[in-house]
Amino acid sequence: MLSRTAEYALRAIVHVATSPKSHCTAAAIAEQTKVPSGYISKVL
């Protein structure tokens, strides 16, 4: 079982890896992955 932090980190890395853009902001990643923006900043 993955911790919440690990799950959020995996969501973020998958989003970045599959994003057609070369740059992603933390806010955009948070919105697309449905992770709270404060938490995604901590994970990244």
C-alpha positions in Angstrom: 0.0 0.0 0.0 1.4 3.4 -1.0 1.3 6.4 1.3 -0.6 9.4 0.2 2.6 11.3 -0.4 3.9 8.5 -2.7 0.6 8.4 -4.6 0.7 12.1 -5.2 4.3 12.0 -6.3 3.5 9.2 -8.8 0.5 11.2 -10.1 2.8 14.2 -10.6 5.6 12.3 -12.3 3.2 10.6 -14.7 1.6 13.9 -15.5 5.0 15.5 -16.2 6.1 12.5 -18.3 3.0 12.4 -20.4 2.5 16.2 -20.8 2.9 17.5 -24.3 4.3 20.8 -23.0 7.9 21.0 -22.0 7.1 23.1 -18.9 4.5 22.5 -16.2 3.7 24.7 -13.3 2.9 23.2 -9.8 -0.5 24.8 -10.0 -1.2 23.1 -13.4 0.0 19.8 -12.1 -2.2 20.1 -9.0 -5.2 20.9 -11.1 -4.8 18.1 -13.6 -3.9 15.4 -11.0 -6.5 16.6 -8.4 -3.9 17.0 -5.7 -4.1 20.0 -3.4 -1.7 22.7 -4.6 0.1 23.1 -1.3 0.7 19.4 -1.1 2.0 19.1 -4.7 4.5 21.9 -4.0 5.7 19.9 -1.0 6.0 16.7 -3.0 7.8 18.3 -5.9 
